Amino acid sequence: MVEIVISVVLMGTVVVAILNAVATNVRASSSARSAAQVETAIVNTSDRVNRAPKRCDYTIYAQAAVQTEGWDPSTVSVTQEYYEPAPDPRNQGTWSSGSALAPACPGTSPTDLLVQRVTILITSPDGKVNRTIQVVKSDV
């Protein structure tokens, strides 16, 4: 009887260890799948923003890209900046975000923009994975 109890305890210990390993693999697989989906979404978003005509706001392109994944548009945020060269060409210019009315347009139209930097942040629907990428649009 004692031998049977010891055998059952040992087998139970082995089964618990195996179940723990399986649960860890399932969690890792889920995280990897979520990260891959975010990577796909951010590549698609950056491609759409890069191909878009010059604008003051690229949010609509980013939201469309995450919606193709079946995600809510709120999973993406976009920040636009434009480059202002220094008056003296020997000095470095600055990145500006514009005014409250036109977040990334220094003048009255997007044609006033020479170089833009668009920062895209995408968060997975479960909120566990996020990625950021910067796209530079330039006429130079």
N, CA, C and O atoms as a GROMACS GRO file, in nm:
protein
  560
    1MET      N    1   0.081  -0.120   0.000
    1MET     CA    2   0.000   0.000   0.000
    1MET      C    3   0.086   0.126   0.000
    1MET      O    4   0.056   0.222  -0.071
    2VAL      N    5   0.191   0.126   0.080
    2VAL     CA    6   0.282   0.240   0.089
    2VAL      C    7   0.346   0.266  -0.048
    2VAL      O    8   0.362   0.381  -0.089
    3GLU      N    9   0.384   0.158  -0.116
    3GLU     CA   10   0.446   0.173  -0.248
    3GLU      C   11   0.350   0.237  -0.347
    3GLU      O   12   0.391   0.317  -0.431
    4ILE      N   13   0.223   0.203  -0.339
    4ILE     CA   14   0.123   0.260  -0.430
    4ILE      C   15   0.105   0.410  -0.401
    4ILE      O   16   0.097   0.490  -0.494
    5VAL      N   17   0.100   0.447  -0.275
    5VAL     CA   18   0.086   0.589  -0.238
    5VAL      C   19   0.206   0.668  -0.286
    5VAL      O   20   0.191   0.778  -0.340
    6ILE      N   21   0.326   0.615  -0.268
    6ILE     CA   22   0.448   0.683  -0.314
    6ILE      C   23   0.446   0.696  -0.466
    6ILE      O   24   0.483   0.801  -0.518
    7SER      N   25   0.403   0.593  -0.536
    7SER     CA   26   0.395   0.600  -0.683
    7SER      C   27   0.295   0.707  -0.728
    7SER      O   28   0.322   0.782  -0.822
    8VAL      N   29   0.181   0.713  -0.662
    8VAL     CA   30   0.080   0.813  -0.698
    8VAL      C   31   0.133   0.954  -0.672
    8VAL      O   32   0.112   1.043  -0.754
    9VAL      N   33   0.200   0.977  -0.561
    9VAL     CA   34   0.257   1.108  -0.528
    9VAL      C   35   0.363   1.147  -0.631
    9VAL      O   36   0.364   1.261  -0.677
   10LEU      N   37   0.451   1.054  -0.667
   10LEU     CA   38   0.553   1.083  -0.767
   10LEU      C   39   0.491   1.115  -0.903
   10LEU      O   40   0.532   1.209  -0.970
   11MET      N   41   0.391   1.036  -0.942
   11MET     CA   42   0.324   1.063  -1.071
   11MET      C   43   0.251   1.197  -1.066
   11MET      O   44   0.250   1.271  -1.165
   12GLY      N   45   0.192   1.228  -0.953
   12GLY     CA   46   0.124   1.358  -0.938
   12GLY      C   47   0.222   1.473  -0.951
   12GLY      O   48   0.191   1.575  -1.013
   13THR      N   49   0.339   1.459  -0.893
   13THR     CA   50   0.443   1.561  -0.902
   13THR      C   51   0.486   1.581  -1.047
   13THR      O   52   0.501   1.695  -1.092
   14VAL      N   53   0.505   1.473  -1.119
   14VAL     CA   54   0.544   1.482  -1.261
   14VAL      C   55   0.433   1.547  -1.343
   14VAL      O   56   0.462   1.630  -1.428
   15VAL      N   57   0.308   1.510  -1.319
   15VAL     CA   58   0.196   1.567  -1.394
   15VAL      C   59   0.184   1.716  -1.366
   15VAL      O   60   0.158   1.793  -1.459
   16VAL      N   61   0.202   1.759  -1.242
   16VAL     CA   62   0.195   1.902  -1.209
   16VAL      C   63   0.305   1.978  -1.283
   16VAL      O   64   0.281   2.086  -1.337
   17ALA      N   65   0.425   1.923  -1.286
   17ALA     CA   66   0.536   1.988  -1.358
   17ALA      C   67   0.505   1.999  -1.507
   17ALA      O   68   0.533   2.102  -1.569
   18ILE      N   69   0.450   1.894  -1.565
   18ILE     CA   70   0.417   1.896  -1.708
   18ILE      C   71   0.306   1.997  -1.736
   18ILE      O   72   0.314   2.072  -1.833
   19LEU      N   73   0.203   2.002  -1.652
   19LEU     CA   74   0.095   2.098  -1.671
   19LEU      C   75   0.145   2.242  -1.658
   19LEU      O   76   0.100   2.331  -1.730
   20ASN      N   77   0.237   2.265  -1.566
   20ASN     CA   78   0.296   2.398  -1.551
   20ASN      C   79   0.373   2.438  -1.676
   20ASN      O   80   0.363   2.551  -1.722
   21ALA      N   81   0.449   2.345  -1.732
   21ALA     CA   82   0.524   2.373  -1.855
   21ALA      C   83   0.430   2.401  -1.972
   21ALA      O   84   0.456   2.491  -2.052
   22VAL      N   85   0.321   2.327  -1.982
   22VAL     CA   86   0.223   2.348  -2.090
   22VAL      C   87   0.158   2.486  -2.074
   22VAL      O   88   0.143   2.558  -2.173
   23ALA      N   89   0.121   2.522  -1.953
   23ALA     CA   90   0.059   2.653  -1.930
   23ALA      C   91   0.155   2.766  -1.965
   23ALA      O   92   0.114   2.867  -2.022
   24THR      N   93   0.282   2.751  -1.932
   24THR     CA   94   0.383   2.851  -1.966
   24THR      C   95   0.397   2.864  -2.117
   24THR      O   96   0.408   2.975  -2.169
   25ASN      N   97   0.398   2.752  -2.188
   25ASN     CA   98   0.407   2.755  -2.334
   25ASN      C   99   0.286   2.821  -2.398
   25ASN      O  100   0.299   2.892  -2.497
   26VAL      N  101   0.168   2.798  -2.342
   26VAL     CA  102   0.046   2.861  -2.395
   26VAL      C  103   0.053   3.012  -2.377
   26VAL      O  104   0.018   3.087  -2.469
   27ARG      N  105   0.098   3.058  -2.259
   27ARG     CA  106   0.111   3.202  -2.236
   27ARG      C  107   0.215   3.263  -2.329
   27ARG      O  108   0.192   3.371  -2.385
   28ALA      N  109   0.327   3.197  -2.347
   28ALA     CA  110   0.432   3.248  -2.436
   28ALA      C  111   0.384   3.253  -2.580
   28ALA      O  112   0.412   3.348  -2.652
   29SER      N  113   0.311   3.152  -2.622
   29SER     CA  114   0.256   3.150  -2.757
   29SER      C  115   0.156   3.263  -2.778
   29SER      O  116   0.155   3.327  -2.884
   30SER      N  117   0.073   3.288  -2.679
   30SER     CA  118  -0.024   3.396  -2.687
   30SER      C  119   0.046   3.531  -2.697
   30SER      O  120   0.005   3.616  -2.776
   31SER      N  121   0.149   3.552  -2.617
   31SER     CA  122   0.225   3.677  -2.622
   31SER      C  123   0.295   3.694  -2.757
   31SER      O  124   0.296   3.804  -2.813
   32ALA      N  125   0.353   3.586  -2.808
   32ALA     CA  126   0.421   3.593  -2.937
   32ALA      C  127   0.322   3.624  -3.049
   32ALA      O  128   0.354   3.701  -3.140
   33ARG      N  129   0.203   3.564  -3.044
   33ARG     CA  130   0.101   3.590  -3.145
   33ARG      C  131   0.055   3.736  -3.138
   33ARG      O  132   0.038   3.801  -3.242
   34SER      N  133   0.036   3.787  -3.018
   34SER     CA  134  -0.005   3.927  -3.001
   34SER      C  135   0.104   4.021  -3.052
   34SER      O  136   0.074   4.120  -3.119
   35ALA      N  137   0.229   3.990  -3.021
   35ALA     CA  138   0.340   4.074  -3.069
   35ALA      C  139   0.350   4.070  -3.221
   35ALA      O  140   0.377   4.173  -3.283
   36ALA      N  141   0.328   3.955  -3.282
   36ALA     CA  142   0.332   3.943  -3.428
   36ALA      C  143   0.219   4.023  -3.492
   36ALA      O  144   0.238   4.086  -3.597
   37GLN      N  145   0.101   4.022  -3.430
   37GLN     CA  146  -0.010   4.100  -3.484
   37GLN      C  147   0.018   4.249  -3.474
   37GLN      O  148  -0.014   4.324  -3.566
   38VAL      N  149   0.078   4.292  -3.364
   38VAL     CA  150   0.113   4.434  -3.350
   38VAL      C  151   0.219   4.472  -3.451
   38VAL      O  152   0.212   4.580  -3.510
   39GLU      N  153   0.317   4.386  -3.472
   39GLU     CA  154   0.421   4.414  -3.572
   39GLU      C  155   0.360   4.427  -3.712
   39GLU      O  156   0.396   4.518  -3.788
   40THR      N  157   0.269   4.338  -3.746
   40THR     CA  158   0.202   4.346  -3.876
   40THR      C  159   0.123   4.476  -3.887
   40THR      O  160   0.128   4.543  -3.990
   41ALA      N  161   0.051   4.510  -3.783
   41ALA     CA  162  -0.029   4.633  -3.785
   41ALA      C  163   0.058   4.756  -3.797
   41ALA      O  164   0.022   4.850  -3.868
   42ILE      N  165   0.173   4.759  -3.729
   42ILE     CA  166   0.257   4.879  -3.735
   42ILE      C  167   0.326   4.892  -3.870
   42ILE      O  168   0.346   5.003  -3.919
   43VAL      N  169   0.361   4.780  -3.931
   43VAL     CA  170   0.419   4.786  -4.066
   43VAL      C  171   0.314   4.835  -4.166
   43VAL      O  172   0.344   4.919  -4.251
   44ASN      N  173   0.192   4.782  -4.156
   44ASN     CA  174   0.085   4.828  -4.245
   44ASN      C  175   0.055   4.975  -4.224
   44ASN      O  176   0.033   5.049  -4.321
   45THR      N  177   0.054   5.018  -4.100
   45THR     CA  178   0.026   5.159  -4.070
   45THR      C  179   0.136   5.249  -4.126
   45THR      O  180   0.106   5.351  -4.189
   46SER      N  181   0.260   5.213  -4.103
   46SER     CA  182   0.370   5.297  -4.153
   46SER      C  183   0.370   5.302  -4.306
   46SER      O  184   0.401   5.405  -4.365
   47ASP      N  185   0.334   5.190  -4.370
   47ASP     CA  186   0.325   5.189  -4.516
   47ASP      C  187   0.214   5.282  -4.565
   47ASP      O  188   0.234   5.357  -4.660
   48ARG      N  189   0.099   5.278  -4.500
   48ARG     CA  190  -0.011   5.367  -4.540
   48ARG      C  191   0.025   5.513  -4.520
   48ARG      O  192  -0.004   5.596  -4.606
   49VAL      N  193   0.089   5.545  -4.408
   49VAL     CA  194   0.129   5.683  -4.382
   49VAL      C  195   0.234   5.727  -4.484
   49VAL      O  196   0.230   5.840  -4.533
   50ASN      N  197   0.327   5.640  -4.514
   50ASN     CA  198   0.433   5.675  -4.610
   50ASN      C  199   0.378   5.701  -4.750
   50ASN      O  200   0.424   5.791  -4.820
   51ARG      N  201   0.277   5.622  -4.791
   51ARG     CA  202   0.219   5.638  -4.924
   51ARG      C  203   0.114   5.749  -4.931
   51ARG      O  204   0.075   5.790  -5.040
   52ALA      N  205   0.070   5.798  -4.817
   52ALA     CA  206  -0.036   5.900  -4.814
   52ALA      C  207   0.017   6.032  -4.870
   52ALA      O  208   0.136   6.062  -4.859
   53PRO      N  209  -0.073   6.111  -4.929
   53PRO     CA  210  -0.030   6.244  -4.971
   53PRO      C  211   0.007   6.328  -4.849
   53PRO      O  212  -0.039   6.301  -4.738
   54LYS      N  213   0.088   6.428  -4.871
   54LYS     CA  214   0.132   6.512  -4.761
   54LYS      C  215   0.012   6.580  -4.697
   54LYS      O  216  -0.068   6.644  -4.764
   55ARG      N  217   0.000   6.566  -4.564
   55ARG     CA  218  -0.113   6.621  -4.490
   55ARG      C  219  -0.064   6.676  -4.357
   55ARG      O  220   0.052   6.663  -4.320
   56CYS      N  221  -0.157   6.736  -4.288
   56CYS     CA  222  -0.129   6.784  -4.152
   56CYS      C  223  -0.164   6.680  -4.047
   56CYS      O  224  -0.120   6.690  -3.933
   57ASP      N  225  -0.244   6.579  -4.084
   57ASP     CA  226  -0.288   6.478  -3.989
   57ASP      C  227  -0.300   6.343  -4.060
   57ASP      O  228  -0.371   6.330  -4.160
   58TYR      N  229  -0.229   6.243  -4.006
   58TYR     CA  230  -0.229   6.109  -4.066
   58TYR      C  231  -0.306   6.008  -3.982
   58TYR      O  232  -0.296   5.887  -4.006
   59THR      N  233  -0.381   6.055  -3.886
   59THR     CA  234  -0.452   5.965  -3.795
   59THR      C  235  -0.548   5.874  -3.869
   59THR      O  236  -0.560   5.756  -3.835
   60ILE      N  237  -0.616   5.925  -3.969
   60ILE     CA  238  -0.715   5.844  -4.041
   60ILE      C  239  -0.650   5.723  -4.110
   60ILE      O  240  -0.709   5.616  -4.118
   61TYR      N  241  -0.528   5.740  -4.160
   61TYR     CA  242  -0.457   5.630  -4.225
   61TYR      C  243  -0.417   5.524  -4.121
   61TYR      O  244  -0.426   5.404  -4.147
   62ALA      N  245  -0.373   5.569  -4.005
   62ALA     CA  246  -0.334   5.476  -3.899
   62ALA      C  247  -0.455   5.400  -3.847
   62ALA      O  248  -0.448   5.279  -3.824
   63GLN      N  249  -0.565   5.470  -3.828
   63GLN     CA  250  -0.686   5.403  -3.779
   63GLN      C  251  -0.738   5.301  -3.880
   63GLN      O  252  -0.785   5.194  -3.842
   64ALA      N  253  -0.730   5.334  -4.008
   64ALA     CA  254  -0.775   5.239  -4.111
   64ALA      C  255  -0.689   5.113  -4.110
   64ALA      O  256  -0.739   5.002  -4.130
   65ALA      N  257  -0.560   5.129  -4.085
   65ALA     CA  258  -0.470   5.012  -4.083
   65ALA      C  259  -0.503   4.918  -3.967
   65ALA      O  260  -0.502   4.796  -3.984
   66VAL      N  261  -0.531   4.973  -3.849
   66VAL     CA  262  -0.562   4.883  -3.737
   66VAL      C  263  -0.702   4.825  -3.749
   66VAL      O  264  -0.730   4.718  -3.696
   67GLN      N  265  -0.791   4.895  -3.817
   67GLN     CA  266  -0.925   4.841  -3.837
   67GLN      C  267  -0.922   4.721  -3.931
   67GLN      O  268  -1.008   4.634  -3.920
   68THR      N  269  -0.825   4.714  -4.023
   68THR     CA  270  -0.814   4.596  -4.108
   68THR      C  271  -0.775   4.473  -4.027
   68THR      O  272  -0.801   4.360  -4.069
   69GLU      N  273  -0.714   4.494  -3.910
   69GLU     CA  274  -0.682   4.384  -3.818
   69GLU      C  275  -0.803   4.348  -3.733
   69GLU      O  276  -0.799   4.250  -3.659
   70GLY      N  277  -0.910   4.426  -3.745
   70GLY     CA  278  -1.028   4.403  -3.663
   70GLY      C  279  -1.019   4.469  -3.526
   70GLY      O  280  -1.094   4.434  -3.436
   71TRP      N  281  -0.928   4.564  -3.511
   71TRP     CA  282  -0.906   4.631  -3.383
   71TRP      C  283  -0.980   4.763  -3.379
   71TRP      O  284  -1.015   4.820  -3.483
   72ASP      N  285  -1.003   4.811  -3.260
   72ASP     CA  286  -1.065   4.941  -3.238
   72ASP      C  287  -0.967   5.052  -3.279
   72ASP      O  288  -0.847   5.039  -3.254
   73PRO      N  289  -1.014   5.159  -3.342
   73PRO     CA  290  -0.924   5.267  -3.382
   73PRO      C  291  -0.848   5.332  -3.265
   73PRO      O  292  -0.745   5.395  -3.285
   74SER      N  293  -0.898   5.316  -3.143
   74SER     CA  294  -0.831   5.376  -3.028
   74SER      C  295  -0.701   5.304  -2.991
   74SER      O  296  -0.629   5.351  -2.903
   75THR      N  297  -0.670   5.192  -3.056
   75THR     CA  298  -0.545   5.120  -3.026
   75THR      C  299  -0.424   5.185  -3.091
   75THR      O  300  -0.311   5.141  -3.069
   76VAL      N  301  -0.445   5.290  -3.171
   76VAL     CA  302  -0.334   5.358  -3.238
   76VAL      C  303  -0.338   5.507  -3.204
   76VAL      O  304  -0.444   5.568  -3.193
   77SER      N  305  -0.218   5.564  -3.188
   77SER     CA  306  -0.208   5.709  -3.171
   77SER      C  307  -0.097   5.759  -3.264
   77SER      O  308   0.002   5.691  -3.288
   78VAL      N  309  -0.118   5.880  -3.315
   78VAL     CA  310  -0.026   5.938  -3.413
   78VAL      C  311   0.013   6.078  -3.368
   78VAL      O  312  -0.071   6.157  -3.326
   79THR      N  313   0.143   6.108  -3.377
   79THR     CA  314   0.194   6.240  -3.348
   79THR      C  315   0.270   6.289  -3.471
   79THR      O  316   0.358   6.220  -3.522
   80GLN      N  317   0.236   6.408  -3.518
   80GLN     CA  318   0.303   6.464  -3.636
   80GLN      C  319   0.387   6.584  -3.595
   80GLN      O  320   0.347   6.664  -3.511
   81GLU      N  321   0.505   6.595  -3.656
   81GLU     CA  322   0.593   6.709  -3.636
   81GLU      C  323   0.649   6.752  -3.771
   81GLU      O  324   0.652   6.672  -3.865
   82TYR      N  325   0.692   6.874  -3.780
   82TYR     CA  326   0.758   6.919  -3.903
   82TYR      C  327   0.893   6.981  -3.866
   82TYR      O  328   0.912   7.028  -3.754
   83TYR      N  329   0.984   6.980  -3.962
   83TYR     CA  330   1.119   7.029  -3.939
   83TYR      C  331   1.128   7.175  -3.977
   83TYR      O  332   1.087   7.216  -4.086
   84GLU      N  333   1.183   7.253  -3.886
   84GLU     CA  334   1.208   7.394  -3.913
   84GLU      C  335   1.359   7.415  -3.921
   84GLU      O  336   1.428   7.404  -3.820
   85PRO      N  337   1.411   7.445  -4.040
   85PRO     CA  338   1.554   7.467  -4.051
   85PRO      C  339   1.597   7.592  -3.975
   85PRO      O  340   1.519   7.686  -3.959
   86ALA      N  341   1.718   7.592  -3.928
   86ALA     CA  342   1.773   7.708  -3.857
   86ALA      C  343   1.802   7.818  -3.959
   86ALA      O  344   1.834   7.789  -4.074
   87PRO      N  345   1.792   7.944  -3.916
   87PRO     CA  346   1.823   8.055  -4.008
   87PRO      C  347   1.966   8.046  -4.061
   87PRO      O  348   1.993   8.079  -4.177
   88ASP      N  349   2.057   8.003  -3.978
   88ASP     CA  350   2.196   7.986  -4.019
   88ASP      C  351   2.215   7.840  -4.059
   88ASP      O  352   2.197   7.752  -3.975
   89PRO      N  353   2.252   7.811  -4.185
   89PRO     CA  354   2.264   7.673  -4.230
   89PRO      C  355   2.368   7.590  -4.153
   89PRO      O  356   2.367   7.467  -4.161
   90ARG      N  357   2.456   7.656  -4.080
   90ARG     CA  358   2.557   7.583  -4.004
   90ARG      C  359   2.498   7.527  -3.874
   90ARG      O  360   2.560   7.443  -3.808
   91ASN      N  361   2.379   7.572  -3.836
   91ASN     CA  362   2.315   7.525  -3.714
   91ASN      C  363   2.208   7.423  -3.746
   91ASN      O  364   2.157   7.417  -3.858
   92GLN      N  365   2.176   7.345  -3.647
   92GLN     CA  366   2.074   7.242  -3.664
   92GLN      C  367   1.936   7.303  -3.640
   92GLN      O  368   1.917   7.387  -3.552
   93GLY      N  369   1.839   7.259  -3.721
   93GLY     CA  370   1.701   7.305  -3.706
   93GLY      C  371   1.631   7.233  -3.591
   93GLY      O  372   1.694   7.159  -3.515
   94THR      N  373   1.500   7.256  -3.580
   94THR     CA  374   1.422   7.196  -3.471
   94THR      C  375   1.297   7.129  -3.526
   94THR      O  376   1.251   7.159  -3.636
   95TRP      N  377   1.244   7.036  -3.448
   95TRP     CA  378   1.118   6.972  -3.480
   95TRP      C  379   1.008   7.044  -3.403
   95TRP      O  380   1.020   7.064  -3.282
   96SER      N  381   0.902   7.082  -3.472
   96SER     CA  382   0.790   7.152  -3.409
   96SER      C  383   0.661   7.076  -3.434
   96SER      O  384   0.644   7.010  -3.536
   97SER      N  385   0.570   7.088  -3.338
   97SER     CA  386   0.442   7.019  -3.354
   97SER      C  387   0.333   7.115  -3.401
   97SER      O  388   0.218   7.072  -3.416
   98GLY      N  389   0.364   7.240  -3.424
   98GLY     CA  390   0.266   7.334  -3.478
   98GLY      C  391   0.181   7.396  -3.369
   98GLY      O  392   0.220   7.402  -3.253
   99SER      N  393   0.064   7.442  -3.409
   99SER     CA  394  -0.026   7.510  -3.317
   99SER      C  395  -0.139   7.417  -3.276
   99SER      O  396  -0.147   7.304  -3.323
  100ALA      N  397  -0.225   7.464  -3.189
  100ALA     CA  398  -0.339   7.383  -3.144
  100ALA      C  399  -0.439   7.361  -3.258
  100ALA      O  400  -0.506   7.258  -3.261
  101LEU      N  401  -0.450   7.456  -3.350
  101LEU     CA  402  -0.545   7.442  -3.460
  101LEU      C  403  -0.492   7.355  -3.572
  101LEU      O  404  -0.568   7.283  -3.637
  102ALA      N  405  -0.364   7.361  -3.595
  102ALA     CA  406  -0.302   7.279  -3.701
  102ALA      C  407  -0.180   7.210  -3.641
  102ALA      O  408  -0.070   7.264  -3.645
  103PRO      N  409  -0.198   7.090  -3.586
  103PRO     CA  410  -0.093   7.025  -3.509
  103PRO      C  411   0.038   7.004  -3.582
  103PRO      O  412   0.144   7.002  -3.518
  104ALA      N  413   0.037   6.987  -3.711
  104ALA     CA  414   0.164   6.959  -3.780
  104ALA      C  415   0.179   7.040  -3.906
  104ALA      O  416   0.251   6.998  -3.997
  105CYS      N  417   0.116   7.153  -3.915
  105CYS     CA  418   0.128   7.239  -4.034
  105CYS      C  419   0.175   7.378  -3.994
  105CYS      O  420   0.106   7.449  -3.921
  106PRO      N  421   0.291   7.418  -4.043
  106PRO     CA  422   0.341   7.550  -4.006
  106PRO      C  423   0.270   7.663  -4.080
  106PRO      O  424   0.260   7.775  -4.028
  107GLY      N  425   0.221   7.635  -4.199
  107GLY     CA  426   0.156   7.740  -4.278
  107GLY      C  427   0.010   7.707  -4.300
  107GLY      O  428  -0.054   7.643  -4.216
  108THR      N  429  -0.040   7.751  -4.410
  108THR     CA  430  -0.182   7.731  -4.436
  108THR      C  431  -0.212   7.599  -4.507
  108THR      O  432  -0.328   7.559  -4.514
  109SER      N  433  -0.111   7.532  -4.558
  109SER     CA  434  -0.136   7.408  -4.630
  109SER      C  435  -0.021   7.310  -4.610
  109SER      O  436   0.088   7.351  -4.569
  110PRO      N  437  -0.043   7.183  -4.640
  110PRO     CA  438   0.064   7.083  -4.626
  110PRO      C  439   0.181   7.107  -4.721
  110PRO      O  440   0.290   7.054  -4.699
  111THR      N  441   0.161   7.187  -4.825
  111THR     CA  442   0.272   7.212  -4.917
  111THR      C  443   0.379   7.298  -4.852
  111THR      O  444   0.490   7.306  -4.904
  112ASP      N  445   0.347   7.361  -4.739
  112ASP     CA  446   0.447   7.439  -4.667
  112ASP      C  447   0.545   7.347  -4.594
  112ASP      O  448   0.647   7.394  -4.542
  113LEU      N  449   0.516   7.218  -4.589
  113LEU     CA  450   0.599   7.123  -4.516
  113LEU      C  451   0.711   7.072  -4.605
  113LEU      O  452   0.686   7.029  -4.718
  114LEU      N  453   0.831   7.076  -4.556
  114LEU     CA  454   0.943   7.020  -4.630
  114LEU      C  455   0.975   6.879  -4.580
  114LEU      O  456   0.992   6.786  -4.659
  115VAL      N  457   0.982   6.864  -4.448
  115VAL     CA  458   1.010   6.736  -4.386
  115VAL      C  459   0.914   6.717  -4.268
  115VAL      O  460   0.897   6.806  -4.185
  116GLN      N  461   0.852   6.598  -4.262
  116GLN     CA  462   0.764   6.565  -4.151
  116GLN      C  463   0.813   6.439  -4.082
  116GLN      O  464   0.870   6.351  -4.146
  117ARG      N  465   0.790   6.432  -3.952
  117ARG     CA  466   0.819   6.311  -3.875
  117ARG      C  467   0.688   6.268  -3.810
  117ARG      O  468   0.629   6.342  -3.731
  118VAL      N  469   0.644   6.148  -3.844
  118VAL     CA  470   0.518   6.095  -3.792
  118VAL      C  471   0.552   5.979  -3.699
  118VAL      O  472   0.613   5.880  -3.742
  119THR      N  473   0.512   5.990  -3.574
  119THR     CA  474   0.536   5.886  -3.474
  119THR      C  475   0.406   5.809  -3.453
  119THR      O  476   0.302   5.868  -3.422
  120ILE      N  477   0.412   5.678  -3.470
  120ILE     CA  478   0.294   5.592  -3.459
  120ILE      C  479   0.314   5.498  -3.341
  120ILE      O  480   0.418   5.432  -3.330
  121LEU      N  481   0.215   5.492  -3.253
  121LEU     CA  482   0.216   5.400  -3.139
  121LEU      C  483   0.094   5.311  -3.149
  121LEU      O  484  -0.020   5.358  -3.156
  122ILE      N  485   0.118   5.180  -3.150
  122ILE     CA  486   0.008   5.083  -3.156
  122ILE      C  487   0.016   4.994  -3.033
  122ILE      O  488   0.123   4.944  -2.997
  123THR      N  489  -0.099   4.975  -2.969
  123THR     CA  490  -0.111   4.888  -2.853
  123THR      C  491  -0.206   4.774  -2.889
  123THR      O  492  -0.310   4.797  -2.950
  124SER      N  493  -0.170   4.652  -2.852
  124SER     CA  494  -0.256   4.538  -2.880
  124SER      C  495  -0.389   4.554  -2.805
  124SER      O  496  -0.394   4.622  -2.702
  125PRO      N  497  -0.495   4.493  -2.856
  125PRO     CA  498  -0.626   4.507  -2.789
  125PRO      C  499  -0.625   4.462  -2.642
  125PRO      O  500  -0.701   4.515  -2.561
  126ASP      N  501  -0.539   4.365  -2.608
  126ASP     CA  502  -0.532   4.322  -2.468
  126ASP      C  503  -0.445   4.414  -2.383
  126ASP      O  504  -0.439   4.399  -2.261
  127GLY      N  505  -0.377   4.510  -2.448
  127GLY     CA  506  -0.297   4.609  -2.377
  127GLY      C  507  -0.161   4.560  -2.330
  127GLY      O  508  -0.092   4.632  -2.258
  128LYS      N  509  -0.122   4.439  -2.369
  128LYS     CA  510   0.003   4.382  -2.320
  128LYS      C  511   0.124   4.413  -2.407
  128LYS      O  512   0.238   4.409  -2.360
  129VAL      N  513   0.101   4.442  -2.535
  129VAL     CA  514   0.210   4.466  -2.628
  129VAL      C  515   0.189   4.601  -2.695
  129VAL      O  516   0.079   4.632  -2.742
  130ASN      N  517   0.295   4.683  -2.700
  130ASN     CA  518   0.287   4.806  -2.778
  130ASN      C  519   0.418   4.828  -2.852
  130ASN      O  520   0.525   4.789  -2.806
  131ARG      N  521   0.405   4.890  -2.967
  131ARG     CA  522   0.521   4.918  -3.052
  131ARG      C  523   0.510   5.061  -3.105
  131ARG      O  524   0.401   5.113  -3.127
  132THR      N  525   0.626   5.123  -3.126
  132THR     CA  526   0.632   5.258  -3.180
  132THR      C  527   0.724   5.258  -3.301
  132THR      O  528   0.824   5.187  -3.305
  133ILE      N  529   0.687   5.337  -3.400
  133ILE     CA  530   0.770   5.354  -3.518
  133ILE      C  531   0.760   5.499  -3.562
  133ILE      O  532   0.657   5.564  -3.542
  134GLN      N  533   0.868   5.550  -3.621
  134GLN     CA  534   0.868   5.685  -3.675
  134GLN      C  535   0.884   5.677  -3.827
  134GLN      O  536   0.969   5.605  -3.879
  135VAL      N  537   0.800   5.753  -3.898
  135VAL     CA  538   0.806   5.761  -4.042
  135VAL      C  539   0.843   5.905  -4.077
  135VAL      O  540   0.780   5.999  -4.030
  136VAL      N  541   0.945   5.921  -4.159
  136VAL     CA  542   0.985   6.054  -4.204
  136VAL      C  543   0.941   6.072  -4.347
  136VAL      O  544   0.976   5.992  -4.435
  137LYS      N  545   0.862   6.177  -4.370
  137LYS     CA  546   0.815   6.210  -4.505
  137LYS      C  547   0.890   6.335  -4.547
  137LYS      O  548   0.899   6.432  -4.472
  138SER      N  549   0.945   6.331  -4.668
  138SER     CA  550   1.030   6.441  -4.711
  138SER      C  551   1.018   6.466  -4.860
  138SER      O  552   0.998   6.373  -4.939
  139ASP      N  553   1.030   6.591  -4.897
  139ASP     CA  554   1.038   6.630  -5.036
  139ASP      C  555   1.183   6.656  -5.077
  139ASP      O  556   1.211   6.696  -5.190
  140VAL      N  557   1.273   6.632  -4.984
  140VAL     CA  558   1.413   6.662  -5.009
  140VAL      C  559   1.476   6.546  -5.081
  140VAL      O  560   1.595   6.550  -5.112
   0.00000   0.00000   0.00000
